[in-house]
Amino acid sequence: MAQHTVTLNGFGEESIVDNRNDLTIYTLIPPTMNSSDIPVFSHTRLGSYEKCPLQYKYRYIDKIKTDIEGIEAFMGSRVHDALEHLYREKMENNKVLEITELLEIYIGLWENKFHQNVRIVKKQFDKQYYLDSGKVCINDYYFRYYPFDQDQTLELEKKVSVTICHGYRLYGYIDRLAREGDKIIVHDYKTSNWLPKQDEVDNDRQLGLYQLGIQQEMTENKSIELRWHYLKHNKTLTSYRTPEQTRKMESDIGIMIEEIQSTTEFPATPSQLCPWCSYNEICSAYLK
């Protein structure tokens, strides 16, 4: 069994940070609340409650901190880091890295940040398999978009602030924000094996929030396109949000937060994802 550290911190506060294990951070702030009463939410936090309320309780209410990290998430973070480096060089220095340079950066990031509590659930695969899988993602993306002049990068890891109904404000981070002609493009990188259908991306909450945040920042009425880069499949999916979809999304989020804030029951929801959960060694439902 892997050695890891679990720390109880029942009184700590969550800050607005760009945690690469939680790639999208949001903070929801009802304006009538005092700062000490501010509930902190994220897209991942809402998803945690939807998948398993007990996991949500362990992480966000009991404040049980764990340094366990699934190797799939670790690999995804390093691929994100490498692509950020690629576009930063292009944006700031007008330099296009060679593929060999980019892969060296990726390998260096992997080696520097790998730690003993990176968990491999699928025992048929080893560390080298996941390292190589990330290389393939980067290589395929590189040669699909080289020389990276399809659009103009405006910002990397762009922080957006969103105000929604129910009196909440949200903060988030966009992988890459770009301009293509008269359009604003929101780019998001995915390294999962899963490839969603079009109707699923059309209802995706994460990038819908990004669009809302950008719209609230803009002084001009520009079209916003959402692009998901599913790197393992070498495919890009696109979507737009109508005002009606945005209003429904805001309402749904507000209702969910109010449910979370008022509930006292946090049952476990066992699923095929349990082996990847950082809390399965203390979860009675999993241990059964």
C-alpha distance (Angstrom), angle and dihedral (degrees) to the residues before:
residue distance angle dihedral
M1 . . .
A2 3.79 . .
Q3 3.79 117.5 .
H4 3.77 114.3 -122.1
T5 3.76 142.0 157.0
V6 3.81 126.0 -115.2
T7 3.80 118.9 -171.0
L8 3.79 126.3 -168.4
N9 3.79 113.2 -142.2
G10 3.77 109.5 167.6
F11 3.76 96.6 168.7
G12 3.79 104.4 38.1
E13 3.80 122.8 117.9
E14 3.78 125.8 -131.6
S15 3.78 113.8 -126.9
I16 3.79 130.0 -153.5
V17 3.80 100.9 -95.7
D18 3.80 137.9 147.5
N19 3.79 99.2 -114.6
R20 3.80 107.1 -176.4
N21 3.80 90.7 -149.5
D22 3.80 87.8 58.0
L23 3.75 98.7 40.1
T24 3.76 97.0 -172.2
I25 3.79 118.3 48.2
Y26 3.81 122.4 -170.2
T27 3.78 129.5 176.6
L28 3.78 117.2 -160.3
I29 3.79 112.6 -154.8
P30 3.79 122.0 -175.9
P31 3.82 101.8 -149.5
T32 3.79 93.2 -139.4
M33 3.79 92.9 60.2
N34 3.77 127.7 93.7
S35 3.79 114.3 -115.4
S36 3.80 90.5 -108.9
D37 3.82 89.7 59.0
I38 3.81 97.2 49.0
P39 3.82 111.9 129.7
V40 3.80 112.1 -144.0
F41 3.78 117.5 -144.4
S42 3.79 136.7 172.9
H43 3.77 136.4 -172.9
T44 3.79 86.2 -107.8
R45 3.79 91.1 48.0
L46 3.80 92.2 53.8
G47 3.79 89.2 46.4
S48 3.79 90.5 51.1
Y49 3.80 90.7 57.2
E50 3.80 91.4 47.3
K51 3.82 92.9 50.7
C52 3.80 99.4 40.3
P53 3.82 126.1 -8.0
L54 3.82 90.8 -160.7
Q55 3.80 91.4 57.3
Y56 3.80 87.4 49.9
K57 3.80 90.7 52.3
Y58 3.80 93.6 49.4
R59 3.79 93.1 50.2
Y60 3.78 106.3 33.9
I61 3.80 106.8 23.8
D62 3.81 104.6 28.9
K63 3.82 88.8 35.2
I64 3.79 93.5 -141.0
K65 3.76 104.9 172.9
T66 3.77 121.2 -156.2
D67 3.79 132.8 -179.9
I68 3.82 94.4 -150.7
E69 3.80 112.4 124.2
G70 3.79 127.0 -178.3
I71 3.77 112.4 -124.1
E72 3.80 90.9 -128.5
A73 3.82 89.9 59.7
F74 3.80 91.0 43.4
M75 3.79 91.5 52.8
G76 3.79 91.1 47.1
S77 3.79 91.6 52.9
R78 3.80 92.4 51.5
V79 3.81 91.6 49.3
H80 3.81 89.1 50.6
D81 3.81 89.8 50.0
A82 3.80 92.2 50.9
L83 3.81 94.0 49.2
E84 3.78 90.2 48.0
H85 3.81 88.3 53.9
L86 3.82 90.3 49.3
Y87 3.80 94.2 54.0
R88 3.79 94.6 39.6
E89 3.79 90.5 58.2
K90 3.80 89.6 49.0
M91 3.82 94.0 45.9
E92 3.80 99.7 42.6
N93 3.81 103.4 29.1
N94 3.81 103.1 21.1
K95 3.80 86.7 -124.5
V96 3.79 125.2 139.5
L97 3.77 110.0 -151.8
E98 3.78 118.1 -134.4
I99 3.80 114.5 -115.2
T100 3.81 90.1 -113.4
E101 3.82 90.1 55.1
L102 3.78 92.4 48.4
L103 3.80 93.5 49.5
E104 3.81 90.3 48.7
I105 3.81 88.7 53.7
Y106 3.81 90.3 49.8
I107 3.81 93.0 49.7
G108 3.80 91.2 47.0
L109 3.80 91.6 51.3
W110 3.81 90.0 48.3
E111 3.79 94.0 50.8
N112 3.81 94.9 44.0
K113 3.80 95.5 49.0
F114 3.80 102.7 35.4
H115 3.80 112.4 113.2
Q116 3.78 138.6 -178.3
N117 3.80 94.6 -101.6
V118 3.78 96.2 60.5
R119 3.81 99.7 120.3
I120 3.80 125.0 -142.4
V121 3.81 108.1 -159.7
K122 3.80 98.4 173.5
K123 3.79 98.9 68.3
Q124 3.79 93.0 -169.6
F125 3.81 86.9 72.9
D126 3.78 129.5 60.5
K127 3.79 136.7 -156.7
Q128 3.80 92.5 -88.2
Y129 3.81 91.2 55.6
Y130 3.80 91.8 58.1
L131 3.80 92.9 43.1
D132 3.81 89.4 53.1
S133 3.81 91.5 45.2
G134 3.80 89.0 58.5
K135 3.79 90.2 49.2
V136 3.80 90.3 55.2
C137 3.81 90.9 50.3
I138 3.79 91.6 52.3
N139 3.81 94.2 42.6
D140 3.81 93.9 50.6
Y141 3.80 93.0 46.3
Y142 3.80 92.1 46.7
F143 3.79 96.1 54.2
R144 3.78 93.4 40.9
Y145 3.81 93.7 56.8
Y146 3.81 104.4 25.3
P147 3.05 124.7 161.9
F148 3.83 86.1 27.8
D149 3.79 96.6 -136.2
Q150 3.81 98.0 123.6
D151 3.80 90.0 104.7
Q152 3.79 141.4 -0.6
T153 3.79 116.6 -99.7
L154 3.78 110.5 -131.4
E155 3.80 100.8 177.1
L156 3.79 141.3 -8.0
E157 3.79 121.7 -142.4
K158 3.79 85.5 6.6
K159 3.79 114.0 -163.0
V160 3.80 113.6 -138.6
S161 3.77 129.4 -171.0
V162 3.79 118.1 -148.8
T163 3.79 129.6 -167.4
I164 3.79 115.5 -162.1
C165 3.78 137.8 173.8
H166 3.79 120.5 -78.3
G167 3.82 88.0 54.6
Y168 3.79 97.8 -80.0
R169 3.81 130.2 137.1
L170 3.79 122.2 -157.8
Y171 3.78 135.3 -159.4
G172 3.77 125.0 -158.5
Y173 3.81 144.7 166.2
I174 3.80 125.1 -127.3
D175 3.81 119.1 -153.2
R176 3.80 93.2 -139.2
L177 3.80 132.2 -7.3
A178 3.80 116.5 -161.6
R179 3.79 144.1 168.7
E180 3.78 122.0 -129.1
G181 3.78 111.5 -179.3
D182 3.79 106.5 -57.8
K183 3.82 93.2 -17.2
I184 3.79 131.3 91.9
I185 3.81 112.2 -141.4
V186 3.80 125.1 -153.7
H187 3.81 109.4 -158.5
D188 3.79 122.9 -162.1
Y189 3.82 126.2 179.0
K190 3.81 122.7 -143.9
T191 3.80 126.8 -173.6
S192 3.81 98.0 -178.9
N193 3.79 123.3 123.3
W194 3.79 89.4 -128.0
L195 3.79 118.9 94.4
P196 3.82 112.2 -164.5
K197 3.77 126.3 -143.0
Q198 3.79 120.4 -111.9
D199 3.80 94.3 -102.6
E200 3.80 89.0 54.4
V201 3.81 94.2 54.7
D202 3.80 89.1 43.9
N203 3.81 87.3 61.6
D204 3.81 98.3 38.2
R205 3.81 110.8 135.7
Q206 3.81 98.8 -157.2
L207 3.79 99.9 61.7
G208 3.78 91.5 34.1
L209 3.80 86.9 63.8
Y210 3.80 89.7 49.0
Q211 3.79 91.1 54.3
L212 3.79 91.4 50.2
G213 3.79 91.3 50.0
I214 3.79 93.1 50.8
Q215 3.80 92.1 46.6
Q216 3.79 90.5 53.8
E217 3.82 90.4 51.5
M218 3.80 97.9 47.1
T219 3.77 122.7 92.9
E220 3.81 90.7 -166.6
N221 3.79 125.8 62.7
K222 3.81 99.6 -118.3
S223 3.77 128.1 164.4
I224 3.81 113.7 -106.2
E225 3.78 121.2 -150.8
L226 3.80 123.2 -166.5
R227 3.81 117.3 -146.5
W228 3.76 127.1 -171.3
H229 3.81 116.1 -165.1
Y230 3.81 107.8 -154.5
L231 3.75 95.4 -164.2
K232 3.81 99.8 -172.7
H233 3.79 89.2 56.3
N234 3.83 95.2 38.4
K235 3.79 88.0 -130.5
T236 3.79 133.9 129.7
L237 3.80 121.3 -151.7
T238 3.79 122.6 -164.5
S239 3.79 134.6 -161.1
Y240 3.79 143.8 167.1
R241 3.80 131.6 -151.6
T242 3.78 125.2 -133.3
P243 3.82 120.6 -146.6
E244 3.81 88.1 -109.5
Q245 3.82 91.7 55.0
T246 3.79 90.8 48.1
R247 3.79 93.4 51.4
K248 3.79 91.4 49.5
M249 3.81 91.0 48.8
E250 3.81 91.3 51.9
S251 3.79 91.4 49.8
D252 3.81 93.4 47.0
I253 3.80 91.9 50.8
G254 3.78 92.4 48.9
I255 3.80 91.7 49.9
M256 3.81 91.7 48.6
I257 3.81 93.2 50.3
E258 3.77 91.5 49.5
E259 3.81 89.5 50.6
I260 3.81 91.8 49.9
Q261 3.79 92.3 47.6
S262 3.79 93.6 50.2
T263 3.80 102.5 40.4
T264 3.79 124.3 99.0
E265 3.81 96.0 -176.8
F266 3.80 120.2 83.6
P267 3.81 107.5 172.1
A268 3.78 124.1 -176.5
T269 3.79 117.0 -107.4
P270 3.82 106.2 -157.7
S271 3.80 114.5 -151.6
Q272 3.79 142.7 149.2
L273 3.82 87.7 -82.2
C274 3.81 93.4 66.2
P275 3.85 94.9 95.3
W276 3.82 88.3 62.6
C277 3.81 94.9 49.3
S278 3.80 114.3 112.7
Y279 3.80 89.7 -142.5
N280 3.80 101.7 50.0
E281 3.82 92.5 107.5
I282 3.81 90.2 64.0
C283 3.82 97.8 33.9
S284 3.79 112.9 106.2
A285 3.82 91.9 -158.8
Y286 3.81 91.7 56.5
L287 3.79 95.5 41.7
K288 3.82 90.3 56.5
